[in-house]
Amino acid sequence: MKLDEIDLANQLCFSIYNVHRLFNRFYKQALAPFGLTYSQYLILLSLWQRDRKNLHEIGNELNLSSNTLTPLLKKMETTGWLKRIHPTEDKRQLLIALTEKGQQQEAAIHQSIITRFDRNGFSIDQYRQALAVNQKLVAQLTKAVEK
């Protein structure tokens, strides 16, 4: 990297920071009709892939600690999206399961997000290309920080 490539406008980290900020706003608008935050949406995505997961599975999948997840899950239980279950055989475990509302709203939530992408000119090819580049970057940075 050359010295002139270190300017703020040329910083990949600054560009990703801005994308992160804008994605939060984008998803906030798409999820507002459902009363969901982006973090709550990620929990739903995890449960839509496979329902009835324990707290630690969701935490590992989303890279979130149980201290971060617990208030989100309590709020989502209060608003009817999921239920938290302590199995009788091991009260230390906490299972998370979708409610009927959580199951029934999946298609509507996906459609809200897809509509926003379509309305703003994102093609599926652009989406897949950006995702592939991002996944490669995540893999490379993960290796770099774990050395």
PyMOL commands that set and color helices and strands:
alter all, ss='L'
color gray80, all
select helices_A, chain A and resi 3-6+8-10+12-34+38-49+55-62+66-78+100-104+106-119+124-145
alter helices_A, ss='H'
color red, helices_A
select strands_A, chain A and resi 53-54+82-85+95-98
alter strands_A, ss='S'
color yellow, strands_A
deselect
rebuild
show_as cartoon
